[in-house]
Amino acid sequence: MTKNVDPGEAKPILVAGDLFVRSAVLVDALRAQIGTAADISTMELPWPVEPFRSIGEVDEASGDEDEVIAALAGVRICVTQFAPLTERVLAACPDLELFCVGRGGPVNVNLEAARRYGVTVTNAPGRNAEATAEHTIAMILAAARRIPDTHGELRGGVWRGDYYRYEQVGIELSGATVGLVGYGAIGHRVAAILAGFGARVLVHDPYLPAGQDVESVALPELLRRSQVVSLHARLTADNRGLIGAKEIALMPTGSILVNCARGGLLDYDAACDALDSGHLFAVAADVFPAEPVPPDARLLHTPGFVVTPHLAGASRQTAHNAANTVAADVARFLRGEPVANPV
């Protein structure tokens, strides 16, 4: 079922910001789109100081169902990044018409239930594409040139001249073949940056539209030919565990594996095994099977494993991109126009 929209009707808006996409940033973007007279209330969610978690039947959410229900009383439109939209929240908030999620994958929303309750859900695809692409390149370079290890040792007063040995030095991106598994907004940008380095790019993406100006190959061929493999696929039931021991074994000895997409795409024990055996030169990851990563996790203690704490998409531009994208859809909704980013 759908609800009729009266653009002239007052539509109270809840902004549920967090410590990254701040409520103030969202409010400023909304007021720029819909004017200063809008009826906007705010609440603050504790992410990322408190990691997101599963709430009810949804994943990667922040806050509490009861607090969200209370804040949504009488609200027609909610703008957020991580507030949970569960069956329970939907049942308790009959006035809700529009739920805008300022992220690419709105896994904090029960989409099937939202459809049943007639709530339109939008997202912000590509909001962090630039940030994640740049971070991916930084991870490749950090892994290839051993920057974290050499930095840490030098800061500790140790000068490792042996890192200049042939067996210890890494590769250049110029002239290297880099395989991208997934070629959406982030993969496209990574490929463009790599072209500037003079790298050759291969792509594997089963959803790649026809007519793309890129060398598209099957996954086994990509793995065999690439000195660097970087994952950029969205995690689905079909590709969970996409890169395991068998796939890593296809990669050339001394190659580099990078994951700034989703932890479930990669078998991390298999990656550690490949580092321990010397088959892989380095592994770099920004995402993990469990977050926060347990302090005793093997990957934290495996030499050659470069890690960052799920920060690839973290830039100030990302926060403003998210805010501007959802605010524009709120404005469309209030004018009675189709939203640009329906889920």
Secondary structure, DSSP 8 states (H G I E B T S, - for coil): ------TTS---EEEEE-SSS-HHHHHHHHHHHH-TT--EEEEE--TTTS--EEETTEEEE-S-HHHHHHHTTT-SEEEESS--B-HHHHHH-TT--EEEESSS--TTB-HHHHHHTT-EEE--TTTTHHHHHHHHHHHHHHHHTTHHHHHHHHHTT---GGGGSTTT----STT-EEEEE--SHHHHHHHHHHHHHT-EEEEE-TT--TT-SSEE--HHHHHHH-SEEEE-----TTTTT-B-HHHHHHS-TTEEEEE-S-GGGB-HHHHHHHHHHTSEEEEEES--SSSS--TT-GGGGSTTEEE-SS-TT--HHHHHHHHHHHHHHHHHHHTT---SSB-
